[in-house]
Amino acid sequence: METVLGMVALVLVFGGTHVGLATRRVREALVSRLGEFGFGGLYTLVAAVSFSVLTWFYAAHRFDGPPGLALGAVPAFRWPLMAIVVVGIVMMVASLVGYPSSPMAVFNKNVGSPSGMERVSRHSFFFGVALLGAAHALLATRLIGAVMMAGLALLAVAGAWHQDRKLLRLRGEPYAAYLEATSFVPFAAIIAGRQRLVWGELSVGALALGLVLAVALRTVHGSIFAHSGVWVIVGVVGGAALAAVQSLRRVTRRHRAPEAIWLPFFFMTTAVAHALVGLAIFHDPLVAIARDGFVNGVEPQLLARGLPAYFDREAAFWFMLYAPILLMIGLVTRRAIETQDVVALRLIGWTMLFTGGAGVLALPISGFWIVLVLGGLVLRAARRDVRAHPMRAAEQVPAA
């Protein structure tokens, strides 16, 4: 039962931070100190790390604890529930096509008319997650799996409701009209006569891809959480990053922004990826540090004194510490780009170039190549006409 309680705690941490950091007072306080981009970086890092820990814990204990409902053993429930899972996956994949232009997109500040999957459900992705989670909660053979999937389903519903309230406050009347013309439950607005279905706006390719993905996942179902759940972590976090990239590309094209504004996002992505790789590689020493209470948990003792030297813990600690440092460098780079501070950009660029170069020479097979590339990109930005970030004006507009 301890594993089930541990899963409950991790689901609450992931869901609580995911929604809690986005609540009005918390978000405004953090944005006032970190800026919009800084808040986005912190929010992304917390979400990625908490989800990764949640996934890793489930992967390590998915066969432990009390049994679940296991309705998959009953044919009358098995096939309908599996069909619900397929529908959920198809909705999730299809929603990504129109995400960059939707009001929910990370970098999008405009509210346009509903189109494509938005006519079916304004939160197709969230509703797909809810279907996927609810069905798996009933199919789960172990209670720990039921808890995890039910938690994700509840978070999807609560997240959709919370996002609607937040965007209604930030966007005002345009989003109120968007809410009136759409629905969370699929086809509800169409049935009520507030919306119509336009088949030509639906991506047949995306729907087919969702169906193929559902079949592929069923084929490898037994090994999805193998290798400490790294495939799930990479798929979910990587998919979120790809969606954010598409949204940012749309914004930069609209504002004709310089290439340099991509740099802070590269830093943030690298920081998140660094933290995820660290969790995958060093999960055993990190768990040992947490189990020992963290305080003096690394214990850098010397063998000469006859005491154990936890070199694996030291490596894990310093590896993980580099993630927030990269995030901080990204925030400083973003500020330098906004203020056209070429001196600061050159300082950052040369420092990273020398650091990355030394790391590549000492450890050719390592992530120092990324540091080397980032340093070069910062120096390239310093030589170009660095203009203000297109999001800067939007950040200075007070929330409604």
N, C-alpha and C positions, 0 to 999 in steps of 0.2 A: 504493500500500500504506500510505502515511502516514495516509490517512483511515480505513482499517480499524483501524490501531493506535490512532488517536485515539478511535474508537468503543469499542474494547476498554477503553481507559482510563476513558472516561466511564461505561460500563456497570459497571465495577468500583467507581468512585466512588459511583454511585447505589446499587448493591447493597450495597457495603461499609458506607456510612453508614446505609442503611435497616435493615440487620440489626445492624451494629456498635453503633449508638447504643442499641439495645434489649437488648443483652447485659447480663447481670446486674450486673457490676461497673461498667461504664460508666454504665448507667441509674441505679443506686443513688447513684453519685457525683454525677451531675448533679441528681438529684431532691433530694439533701441540700442542694444549694446553691441550686437554682432553685425547688424545690417541684414538685408534680405538674403544675400548670398551666403553669409556666415550662418544664418539660421538654417538655410537649406542644407548646408554642409553638415551641421551638427545633427539635424533631424535625420538626414540620410545615414550618417554614421551610426547613430543610436538604433535606427530601425534595422540596418543591415547586421549589426553585431547581435542585437537581441534576437532577431530571427535566426541567425546562424547558430547561436547557443541553443535556442529552442529546438532546431532541427537536429543538431548534434546530439542533444540529450535524448530525443526520441529515437534516433538511429541506434544509440547505445543500449536503450532499454525497451525497444518495441516488442520484445517477446516476454517481458517480465510483468508481474502483477496479476491481478484478478482478470477473469475473462470479460469480454464485452458482450453486446447483444448478438453479434455474429449472425445477422439476418441473411447473410449471403448463403448460409447453409439451407435456407428454405427457398425452393425454386419460385414460389409465388411472390417473394420479396426480392430475390436476387436480381432478376432481369429488369424489373422496373427501376430498381435503385441504380443499377449499372447504366441504364438509359439516361437517368437523371445526371449521372456523372458525365456522360458523353455530351449532353446538352450544355452542362456547365462549362466544360472545356471549350466547346465550340463558341459559346458566348464570350468567353475570356479572350480567345484568339481574335475573333471578329471585331471586338471592341477596340483592339489596338490600331486598326486601320485608321479610324477617325480620331484617335486620341490627340495627336498634335494640334488639331484645330478645335478641340472641345473646350468648354469653359473649365474643365477639371485639369487640363494640362498644366504642368508645373510652371512653365514660363509664359503661359498665355494669359493676357489681361483682358481679352475681349470676350463678349458673349454673342455668338452668332445664332442663326436659326438652326434648329435641330435637323440633322440629316443622317442618313445611313442607319446604323444601329441605335443612334440616339432616339430615333422615332419609336423604336421597339421598347427600349429602356434607356433612360439617361445614365444609368449606372450598370451597363451590361457586364462590365468586368466584376464589379462587386457582387452582382446577383449571380454570376457564374461561380464565383468563389463560394458564395452561400450554398448553392446547389451542390457543388463538389464536396464541401465540408459536411453538410447535413447528411448526404447520402453515405459518405465514408464513415461518419459517426455511427450510423446504424449497421454498416457492414463490418466494422472493426471487430476483430476476434479478441482483442485485448482492450481493457478499459482505458489504458493510457492512450491508445490510438483514438478511441472515442472522445476522450477529453480534448486532445489536441485538435481534431477536426471540428468538433462542436465549437471550440473556442474560436477557430478561424471563421466559421460560419457566422457566429454572433458578432465578431469584430467587423466582418464585411457589412452586415446590416447596420450596425452602430456607426461604422465609418461613413457609409453613404448618407445616413441621416445627419451626422455631424458636418460632413462636407457641404451639404445643402445649406445648412444654417450659416456656416462660415462664409460661403460664397454669396449668399443672399445679403449678408451684412456688408461684404466688401464691394459687391457689384451693384447692389440696389435694384432699381426697377427693371433693368434688362434681364437680370437673373430671375426676378419674380415672374416675368413673362415666360422665360424659359421653363421654369417649374410648372407653370400653368399649362404649357403646351406638351409636357412630357410626363412620364411616370416612372417610378422605380420598378414596379412589377411589370414584367414584359407584356406588351399589347394592351395594358389597362387604358392608356390614353387613347389608343386607336379605337378600342371598343366603346369608350365613352364619347367618341366623336371629336375629341380635342386634337387629334393627330391623324395622319393617314400614312399608310405604308407605301413607300416608293421602291419597288423592286430593283429599279435601275441603279439606286444608290448603294445597294448591298454588294459587298465584294464576294463574288462566288469563289474566288481563289482563297480568301481568308476562311470562309466557311468550310471549304474542302480541306484546307490545311488543318483546321481545328479537328475535323473528323479523323484525318490521318494521324494527327498527334495523339488523339484519344486511343486509337488502335495500337499505335506504337508503345504508348505508356502501359497499356494492358499487357502487351507482349513481354515487356521487361519489368512487370510489376514487382516481382520478387526481389529485384536488385536495385530498385529506385533509391533506397536508403542505404545502399552499400557504401563502403569507404567513408563512414561517419557522416553520411548524408551530403557529401560534397557536391554531387550532381544536382540535388534539389537546391542547395544554396546558390550554386553558380547559375542555375536556370532562373530562379526567382530574382535574385539581385541583378544578374546580367540583363534580364528582360526589363526590369524597372529602369536600369541605366540606359538601355537602348531607347525606351519610350521617352525618357528625359532628353536624350540627344536629339531625337526627332523633333520634339517640341522646341528645343533651343535652336535647331536649324531653321525652323519655320519663322521664329522670331527674328533671327539675325538676317534672314533673307528680306523680311519685311522692312527692317530698319537699315538695311545695307550696312551692317556693322562690320568692323574690321575683324580679321582673323584672330587678333590678339585676345578678344573676349572669350575665346574657347579655353584659354590657358587655365583660368581658375577652375573650370569644370574638369579639365584633365587632372589637375592636382587633387580635387575632391575624389574623383573616380579612382585614382591611384591609391589614395589614402584608404578608401573603403576596401579596395581589392587587397591591399597590404594587410589590413586587419583580418580579412576573411582567410587569406592564406595562412596567416599566423595562427588563427583558431584551428585550422585543419592540421597544420604541421605540429604545433606545440600544444595540442589540447590536453595531453597527459600532464606535462609540467604545469600548465596553467591551472588545471583542476587541483593539482597538488598544492599550488600556492594559495588558491581560494580555500581549500580544505584546512590549511594551517592558519587561516585567519588573515592572510595577506600581509599584516604587519610583521616585518622581518621574515616574511615567507620565502624570500629569495635566498637568504642565508649565504652570502658570498664569503664563506669561510675558506681558510687556507689548509691544504693538505699537510703542510709542515707542522701545523699545530695539532695534528691528529684528529681534526674534525672533518666531516664530510663537506665536499665542495659541490654544490648543485649547479654544475655548468649548464645543464639542460634548462634549469629554471632561469639562470642569468640570460641565456640566449633567447628564451621565450619572452622575458621581460623587456629586453632592449629591442627585440624585433617588434613587439606590439607598441612600444613607446614611439616608434618612428611614424606610426599612422597619424596621431594627432599633430605631430610636428609637420608632416606633409600638408595636413589640412590648414595649419596656421600659415605656412609659407604660401599656400594658395590664396588665402585671404589677404595677405600682405601684397601679393602680386596683383590681385584684383584691385586693391586700393591704388597701387602705383599706376595701373592702367587707366583708372578713372581720372587720376590727377595728372596724368602724363608725366610722371616722375621717372625720367629716363635713367637718372643716377641710381635710384633704388632698383630698377629693373636690371641694370648692369651688375649691380652688387649681388643680387639674387642669382642671376644667370651664371656669373663666373664662379660663385661659391658652389652652386650645384654642379657645374661643369667639372670643377676640380675634384669635388667629393665623389661624383659619379665615376670620373676617370680613375681615381685611386681605388675605388671599390671594384671596378672592372678589372684592373690590373691584378689586384689581390685575389678576387673571387670572380673569375670570368663567367662561370655559370651561376648567375645570381640576378636579382632585380635591380642591380646598380645600373644596368643598361637603360632602364626607364628614367632614372635620375639624370643620367647623361643626356638623354633625349630632351627631357624637360628643361634642363639648363640651356641647351641649344635653342629651344623654342623661345625661352624668355629673352635670350640675347637677340634673337631675330626680331622679337617684338620691340625691343629697345631701339633697333635701327629703323623701324618703320614709323609711320605716322600713327601714334597711339591716341585714339579718341576715347570719349567717355562711353561707358557701357550703356546700351540702350535701356537697361532696366533701371538705371539710376534715377531717371525722372519719375518713374512709377513708384520707386521706393520712397520718394519725398512727399508723395501724396498721402495725407493722413487717412487712416481707416475710418469708414463711415460708422 
